[in-house]
Amino acid sequence: MEQQKASIVMIGECLIELTSNGSLAESSTLNKYFGGDTVTTAVAVSRMGGSVSYVTKVGNDGFSEFILSSLKKENIDTSLIKTNDEQNGMYIVANTQNKKELLYYKRKTAATKLNIGDIPEGYIKQAKLIYSTGIVQSLSASSRELVRESFGVARENEVMTAYDPNFTSCFMSSNDTKDLLEEIIDYTDIIFLSLKGDAVRLYEVDSVEQIMKHFWDRGVKIVVIKSHIDNGYYTGYSGKINFTEFYNTSKAVDVTASGDVFNGGFLYAITNGYQPHEATKFASVVSGLQTQNYGAIQSIPYLKTVLENIEA
C-alpha cells in the first residue's frame, strides 16, 4: 500500500543550533539543538497537530542521526530526506541582557545538493500545500530549480503554495532575493512579507495597500504583511485588508524565529478550514507564546496551550 502523503510539504535546510545563556567570550559550554527557518515552521505545524513532511539533504558529519531523530520526535515525516557526504550547516546563538550574538556557518552544506529529483511529482500532487523560502532558493542553482519546479507542479495540480522571501543580508543581497521571488511569484498562492525587511528593502514600498495590490495583481491570493512599525499583521484577501495586533508583546523575551513560527501557525490554520484573517489571529497567538521563552524551537507551544490562550 502506498504511504499516505503529508498535508504540508516543506523544502528547506536543517541546521545545527548551538546556544549559550552568556556571551560567547565567557561561555564554556554550548547547548546543542536543531533549527533553520523552514524547520522551525515545520515544527510549529506539527505541534499544532498538522501533518508535515520535510524535504532536505543531511550531511554524514556526526550530526545526521541527531537531526533525523529530532525531526522524528517532532512527528515530522523524514521519508524524503536523503544523506550525503557534505557537512551540515550550523549557527551559534548567545543571549545576554544587553545583546544577542548570532554566528552562521553555512558554506557548501549538505542541503546545497538539493535537486529536482528530490520530490516525486506524485508526492506533490497529493499534498494540500507546498512551502519554501528565499533562503532555500539561495542555497544553490539546483535547490533554486527544485523550489521553482515544485511550485510549478503544485500550481498545475491545484495544490496550494506558500512562500516567504525571508530576506536576510547574512546570506543574500536584496537584488538576488527579489530575483528569487520574481521567479516563483506566478506559482504562489500565499506570501508572507516583512514590511520593513521585504517590502521596503526589495520593492522600496512602505505602503501596505500598495504592496498588497502589487501581489494581488500578480495572482497571489493571500498576502500577509508583518509590521513591527504598527505592532501587528495585515492580512489581504479578496480585495480586503484586516489588521491583527501582535499577541502579548509585553511578555516577549526572545523573538528569534518568531516569524517562522507565525508562518507555521498560519499554514496549519489555513489547511484546516480557517479563513485567512482567522488564520492570522491563530498564528499570532502561536508566535506570541513562542516569544515568551528562550530558544527558537524549544519554546514553540503545543495546540492545547494555544487554544487555552485564545479562549482566555
Secondary structure as the mmCIF struct_conf table of DSSP 4:
data_model
#
loop_
_struct_conf.conf_type_id
_struct_conf.id
_struct_conf.beg_label_comp_id
_struct_conf.beg_label_asym_id
_struct_conf.beg_label_seq_id
_struct_conf.end_label_comp_id
_struct_conf.end_label_asym_id
_struct_conf.end_label_seq_id
HELX_LH_PP_P HELX_LH_PP_P1 GLU A 2 ALA A 6
BEND BEND1 SER A 7 SER A 7
STRN STRN1 ILE A 8 ILE A 11
STRN STRN2 LEU A 15 SER A 20
BEND BEND2 ASN A 21 GLY A 22
TURN_TY1_P TURN_TY1_P1 LEU A 24 GLU A 26
BEND BEND3 SER A 28 SER A 28
STRN STRN3 ASN A 31 GLY A 35
HELX_RH_AL_P HELX_RH_AL_P1 ASP A 37 ARG A 47
TURN_TY1_P TURN_TY1_P2 MET A 48 GLY A 49
STRN STRN4 VAL A 52 VAL A 55
STRN STRN5 LYS A 57 GLY A 59
BEND BEND4 ASP A 61 GLY A 62
HELX_RH_AL_P HELX_RH_AL_P2 SER A 64 LYS A 73
TURN_TY1_P TURN_TY1_P3 GLU A 74 ASN A 75
STRN STRN6 ASP A 77 ASP A 77
TURN_TY1_P TURN_TY1_P4 SER A 79 LEU A 80
STRN STRN7 LYS A 82 ASN A 84
BEND BEND5 ASP A 85 GLU A 86
STRN STRN8 GLN A 87 GLN A 87
HELX_LH_PP_P HELX_LH_PP_P2 ASN A 88 GLY A 89
STRN STRN9 MET A 90 ASN A 95
BEND BEND6 GLN A 97 ASN A 98
STRN STRN10 LYS A 100 TYR A 105
BEND BEND7 ARG A 107 LYS A 108
STRN STRN11 THR A 109 THR A 109
HELX_RH_3T_P HELX_RH_3T_P1 ALA A 110 LYS A 113
HELX_RH_3T_P HELX_RH_3T_P2 ILE A 116 ASP A 118
BEND BEND8 ILE A 119 ILE A 119
HELX_RH_AL_P HELX_RH_AL_P3 GLU A 121 LYS A 125
TURN_TY1_P TURN_TY1_P5 GLN A 126 GLN A 126
BEND BEND9 LYS A 128 LYS A 128
STRN STRN12 LEU A 129 THR A 133
HELX_RH_AL_P HELX_RH_AL_P4 GLY A 134 GLN A 137
TURN_TY1_P TURN_TY1_P6 SER A 138 LEU A 139
HELX_RH_AL_P HELX_RH_AL_P5 ALA A 141 GLU A 156
TURN_TY1_P TURN_TY1_P7 ASN A 157 GLU A 158
STRN STRN13 MET A 160 ASP A 164
TURN_TY1_P TURN_TY1_P8 SER A 169 PHE A 171
HELX_RH_AL_P HELX_RH_AL_P6 SER A 174 ILE A 184
HELX_RH_3T_P HELX_RH_3T_P3 ILE A 185 TYR A 187
BEND BEND10 ASP A 189 ASP A 189
STRN STRN14 ILE A 190 SER A 194
HELX_RH_PI_P HELX_RH_PI_P1 LEU A 195 VAL A 200
HELX_RH_AL_P HELX_RH_AL_P7 ARG A 201 TYR A 203
HELX_RH_AL_P HELX_RH_AL_P8 VAL A 208 ASP A 217
TURN_TY1_P TURN_TY1_P9 ARG A 218 GLY A 219
BEND BEND11 LYS A 221 LYS A 221
STRN STRN15 ILE A 222 SER A 227
TURN_TY1_P TURN_TY1_P10 HIS A 228 ASN A 231
STRN STRN16 GLY A 232 TYR A 237
TURN_TY1_P TURN_TY1_P11 SER A 238 GLY A 239
STRN STRN17 LYS A 240 GLU A 245
HELX_LH_PP_P HELX_LH_PP_P3 PHE A 246 PHE A 246
BEND BEND12 TYR A 247 TYR A 247
HELX_RH_3T_P HELX_RH_3T_P4 THR A 249 LYS A 251
BEND BEND13 VAL A 253 VAL A 253
TURN_TY1_P TURN_TY1_P12 THR A 256 ALA A 257
HELX_RH_AL_P HELX_RH_AL_P9 SER A 258 ILE A 270
TURN_TY1_P TURN_TY1_P13 THR A 271 GLY A 273
HELX_RH_AL_P HELX_RH_AL_P10 PRO A 276 GLN A 290
TURN_TY1_P TURN_TY1_P14 THR A 291 GLN A 292
BEND BEND14 ASN A 293 GLY A 295
TURN_TY1_P TURN_TY1_P15 ALA A 296 SER A 299
HELX_LH_PP_P HELX_LH_PP_P4 ILE A 300 TYR A 302
HELX_RH_AL_P HELX_RH_AL_P11 LEU A 303 GLU A 311
#
